[in-house]
Amino acid sequence: ILFLVFQLINMLIHSDYNFELMIKVTLIFSFIIISSQLRWSKYHFIMTGIFISLAIIGLFVDWSLADHTVSFRSIFRNPNGLAIVLFTSLYFQWLSIKYTKLKSLKIYLISISLVTVFLIIQTASRAVYIALLVVLGIMLIQHFKPIMVKYLMPLVFTFIFIFMVLYIKVFTSPWGLYLNELSRNLFGKSLYSGRESL
């Protein structure tokens, strides 16, 4: 309720009546709050995975009909928004794969997870690419060296801090120009896009 009140005040102050965005953000917050209050069982995770799979199929059909010369965004205003939703859905997909006993359903859900990763790639969201790599790296470390897991959070925060400092410092350096050109070649986007001045 407080969030809605602040959002409405913000809209009035700035004369930005973007109700569509407010509804989307409200739905996301509502989902997070409701999810945290539920007592999740294996059945809930499996059913959530199946429900998400139907949405992923719909998005894949939308992608097949979309203009492939630009980053895929479907019904979202920004490809990054879609990538974040897809990335978050992978958590529930992987849990549903883990808990299902039916081999055919497991194969189906694994296929949907691969389609989800494919759609994330089509969004060209570099932030979600990094997030996906971090999660996969943590999973590998947890599997092969579980004792290392307790050191991961300090390492991740240290990496983020160093990255932020270097991100600003190397902007005009030869190394920064090289990375910017590499980003343009790989993703069709500048590495900085104006963020270096923030």
Secondary structure, 3 states (H helix, E strand, C coil): CHHHHHHHHHHHHHCCCCHHHHHHHHHHHHHHHHHHHCCCCHHHHHHHHHHHHHHHHHHHHHHHHCCCCCCCCCCCCCHHHHHHHHHHHHHHHHHHHHHCCCHHHHHHHHHHHHHHHHHHHHHCCHHHHHHHHHHHHHHHHHHHCHHHHHHHHHHHHHHHHHHHHHHHHCCCCHHHHHHHHHHHHHHCCCCCCCHHHC
